[in-house]
Amino acid sequence: MKQRFNANGRGATNLGWLDSKHSFSFGGWSDPERMGVRSLRVLNDDRVQPGAGFGTHPHHDMEILTYVLDGTIAHEDSMGHRTELKAGELQRMTAGSGVTHSEFNASESDPLHFLQIWVIPERKGLEPSYEQKSFEADGLTLVASNNPRDGSLKVHQDVDLYLLNEGAADYALPAERTAYVHVATGQATVNGQTLETGDALALTGEPNVEIEASGKVLLFDLG
């Protein structure tokens, strides 16, 4: 089974300093056909103007993954982390029993472009934690997983997240699992369907996920 999510069907929030596209229902925008795929609940494509950003705000019981496409995020949280997250870096924050954090464009001159991804955790009340890492994707690269391996970040859910930065990949999809393929930049062909930037395809019951990409593509293997 294939389910296509077109970029032009996403929700939108534009606050001047923020231009955000929502693949799934988020904030004041709701679509019953876009409530997430399995444990994947939020995928926002955010562009933030120089010097602007999200002030300190709370989260709980969510795995929050942030992948920077262009620019630098200045991050600060209640766990004591004060870091910068640059293009090509992935951040995982387990909100668990509760955290507060802020995210700003670290530049006063250059725009910031990143993806923010929320995954429902395997259980509530986890101890908050944080990690980040830069990934130089060569072929299909595992960047986050429930059972951390191959240098991937830990995510507290039955999810494997892969990054493909141009090129081709043939991924064997285990039975009864769902693949969600999101085109972050450029264009991709996924199992014969052409996807543009912001498009996505969910696949269940397909033995393989075949991708040819001219840009950055995220592949979620969801249990």
C-alpha positions in Angstrom: 0.0 0.0 0.0 1.2 3.5 -0.9 0.0 6.8 0.5 1.2 10.0 -1.0 1.5 13.3 0.9 1.9 16.2 -1.5 3.9 19.3 -0.5 1.0 21.6 -1.5 -1.3 19.8 0.9 0.8 20.8 3.9 -0.4 23.3 6.5 1.4 26.6 6.9 2.3 29.1 9.6 3.8 32.4 8.6 4.7 34.8 11.4 7.1 37.0 9.4 10.2 35.8 11.2 9.0 32.2 10.7 7.8 30.4 7.6 6.8 26.8 8.6 5.2 24.0 6.5 3.5 21.2 8.4 3.4 17.7 6.9 1.0 16.6 9.7 -1.6 18.5 11.8 0.2 21.0 14.0 -0.7 24.0 16.1 -3.8 25.8 14.7 -3.8 23.7 11.5 -5.6 20.3 11.5 -6.3 17.8 8.8 -7.8 14.4 9.7 -6.0 12.8 6.8 -2.6 14.1 8.1 -2.4 13.0 11.8 1.0 11.3 11.4 2.2 7.9 10.4 2.5 5.3 13.2 4.7 7.0 15.9 5.8 9.8 13.6 3.6 12.7 14.7 5.2 16.0 13.5 7.4 16.9 10.6 7.8 20.7 10.2 9.9 22.4 7.5 11.0 25.7 9.2 12.7 28.7 7.8 13.7 31.4 10.4 14.9 34.9 9.6 18.3 36.2 10.9 18.4 36.8 14.6 14.9 35.4 15.2 13.7 32.2 16.8 11.6 30.4 19.4 11.8 31.7 22.9 12.0 29.4 25.9 9.0 27.0 25.9 8.2 23.6 27.4 7.9 20.1 26.0 7.1 16.7 27.6 6.8 13.1 26.5 8.1 13.5 23.0 11.2 12.5 21.1 12.3 15.7 19.2 14.7 15.4 16.3 16.1 18.5 14.6 18.0 18.3 11.3 19.6 21.5 10.0 19.6 22.0 6.2 21.1 25.5 6.1 22.4 27.9 8.7 23.0 27.5 12.4 20.7 27.0 15.4 21.6 28.4 18.8 20.1 26.0 21.3 19.7 26.3 25.1 17.7 24.0 27.4 16.9 23.4 31.1 19.3 20.4 31.1 22.2 22.9 30.9 23.0 22.6 27.2 24.1 25.7 25.3 25.1 24.6 21.9 25.1 25.4 18.2 23.7 23.1 15.6 25.0 23.5 12.1 24.0 22.4 8.7 24.3 18.6 8.4 23.9 18.1 12.2 21.1 16.1 13.8 19.9 16.8 17.4 17.8 14.4 19.5 16.1 15.8 22.6 14.1 13.4 24.8 11.5 15.7 26.5 10.3 12.9 28.7 9.1 14.2 32.1 9.6 17.8 31.0 12.1 20.2 29.6 12.2 23.8 28.4 14.4 25.1 25.6 14.9 27.9 23.1 16.0 27.8 19.4 17.3 30.9 17.6 18.9 31.6 14.3 22.5 32.1 15.4 23.2 34.4 12.5 22.2 38.1 12.2 22.6 38.0 8.4 21.8 34.5 7.1 18.5 32.6 7.1 18.1 29.3 8.9 16.4 26.2 7.4 15.7 23.1 9.4 13.4 20.1 9.8 11.8 19.5 13.2 10.5 16.0 13.8 8.4 14.7 16.7 8.2 11.0 17.5 5.8 9.6 20.2 8.1 7.8 22.7 7.8 4.2 23.7 6.6 5.3 27.2 5.8 8.4 29.2 8.0 9.9 31.9 11.4 9.2 30.4 14.4 11.0 31.9 15.1 14.0 29.7 18.3 13.7 27.7 20.1 15.3 24.7 22.7 14.5 22.0 23.7 15.8 18.6 26.0 14.7 15.8 27.2 15.7 12.4 26.6 13.2 9.6 28.4 13.1 6.3 25.9 10.9 4.5 27.6 8.5 2.0 24.8 6.4 0.5 21.9 5.6 2.8 23.1 6.5 6.3 21.5 5.5 9.6 21.3 8.6 11.8 18.9 7.6 14.6 17.6 4.3 15.9 16.0 2.6 18.9 19.0 0.3 19.2 21.9 2.7 18.5 24.3 1.3 16.0 26.6 2.5 13.3 27.1 5.8 15.1 23.4 6.7 15.1 21.7 8.7 17.8 19.4 7.0 20.3 15.6 7.5 19.8 13.2 6.0 22.4 10.8 4.3 20.0 10.9 1.5 17.4 12.1 3.8 14.6 15.1 3.8 12.3 15.8 7.1 10.5 18.1 7.1 7.5 19.4 10.0 5.4 20.2 9.8 1.7 22.2 12.8 0.4 21.8 12.3 -3.4 22.3 9.0 -5.2 20.4 5.7 -5.1 19.3 3.3 -2.4 17.4 0.0 -2.3 16.1 -0.6 1.2 14.6 -3.9 2.3 11.4 -3.1 4.3 10.6 -5.7 6.9 7.0 -7.1 6.8 4.4 -5.3 8.8 6.5 -2.1 9.0 5.9 1.2 7.3 8.4 3.3 5.5 7.9 7.1 5.3 10.1 8.8 2.7 10.3 12.6 2.9 12.1 14.7 0.2 13.8 17.5 2.1 15.5 19.1 -0.9 15.6 18.4 -4.6 13.7 15.6 -6.3 13.4 11.9 -5.8 11.9 8.9 -7.4 10.5 6.4 -4.8 9.1 3.1 -6.0 8.3 4.6 -9.4 6.7 7.8 -8.1 8.4 11.2 -8.7 8.5 13.4 -5.6 9.4 17.0 -5.4 10.7 19.0 -2.4 8.3 18.6 0.5 6.5 15.6 -0.9 6.4 12.3 0.9 5.4 8.7 0.4 4.3 6.1 3.0 4.7 2.5 2.1 3.4 -0.6 3.9 3.6 -4.2 2.6 6.2 -3.3 0.0 9.3 -5.6 0.1 11.7 -2.9 -1.0 11.9 0.9 -1.0 13.8 2.0 -4.1 15.0 5.6 -4.1 16.9 7.8 -6.6 17.5 11.3 -5.3 19.0 14.5 -6.5 18.9 16.1 -3.0 18.4 15.1 0.6 15.8 12.4 1.5 14.8 11.1 4.9 13.6 7.5 5.2 11.8 6.5 8.4 11.4 2.7 9.1 8.5 2.7 11.5 7.4 -0.3 13.7 
